[in-house]
Amino acid sequence: MALWCEQAWLTDGWHSHVRLIVENGRISAVETGVSAAHGDERHAIVLPGLPNLHSHAFQRGMAGLAERAGQGGDSFWTWREAMYHFVDRLDPEGLHAIAALAYAEMLESGFTRVGEFHYLHHDVDGQRYDDVAVMAHAIAAAAAETGIGLTMLPVFYAHSGFGGAAPKHGQRRFINDVNGFLTLLEATREAIAGLYDAIVGVAPHSLRAATAEELAAIAAMAAGAPVHIHIAEQIPEVDACVAWSGARPLEWLFDHADVGPDWCLVHATHVTESERRAIVGSGAVVGLCPITEANLGDGLFPAREFFAESGRFGVGSDSNVEIDAAAELRLLEYGQRLAHRGRNLLAGGAGQSTGANLYRGALAGGGQALGRGSTSLAVGAAADIVSLKADDPFFAGRSGDAILDSWIFGGGARLVDCVWRHGIKQVESGRHIARDAIDTRYRAAMRSLFA
Ligand code: ZN
């Protein structure tokens, strides 16, 4: 297959009249300043697809169902109760239906790979399924059906609070001990074995859910693959960690774990200057989920300072309350504007494009966190490619970085035209090719869940 692009965003920026030759799912040649050859598929604006480094796919099914005020004030913790209630009824078929919809929507918005932070392991009564990885199979089936790249992150969850507190009833479907987790991890590796370039990392859920000994045991199981952990998302979590250990979550983690470039610190919202510097020094990626963090009222990560220190970051759709790659980057910048009463705070310097700097950073950090390196339109890279609707009047008069700024700040998912994953066109005219079947099954799953 060959794509001819009027403008394409290559590793060193925009080029005109670009041919991308794709063989066996990878880019085998990049030619610039050339005419289209006979048989080339022509597109006007072409970019590499964005990694989505943090998702809980099943939560797409409860989007909009936790927006009604409860008694006595709502927070992350009351949202979590609503989520536990939703989880109580989900079976493998329901998970497959919801994940397939979420992944189709991700591709339609420009995400081409997902880090699935997967913690829903057991049957509704908390017992293991006969096939311990049946829920991982449901995720793998959704990835296979939609074509999205998958970095599977099976979650280790053993406790309900710091210091090894016993798990709660609402958490029974998530719980494993270290040996049980190893069995699950091995079965998960088998579950994704047939998926092109899929990878399995590990995810100790949080410092609330794993003791120091368990954290060390789980991180060792990664064997070089990514290690993801939720950390310092909420002020009550920071306070509880200090009360338990005398240290803040990130402080404690850096004292007790060998955090390096294979780690992804999801959220890291409540971070001090010294903790921030430890993250930058470690080479770990911070997994920012701006839409979910806003939806849950988590707080604001100090991105302006972190960017100035060349910290590594990527973005994730987390709770999937909204799925839109451009919107995650937009809200990341807007949070800083609201906090600091300034503009273009994440542009990386005078004269630089904010959109281009955000996109470049999220490509590199997201790729690192998902264990597959940066997505790029370069020889040897996976052909994970996005084209935008250049004929939309919105793009009139735009070229170069103004395209990225316009997509991110003025348009979003509705401006995505086609998306290729591993060289296969999965989205055409903004719609996933399997959308009809995915929608039908999703509606049926919701009817039975809410019957
Ligand atoms: Zn999460």
Boltz pocket constraint, residues with backbone or C-beta under 6 A from the ligand:
constraints:
  - pocket:
      binder: B
      contacts: [[A, 54], [A, 56], [A, 117], [A, 230], [A, 266], [A, 318], [A, 319]]
      max_distance: 6.0
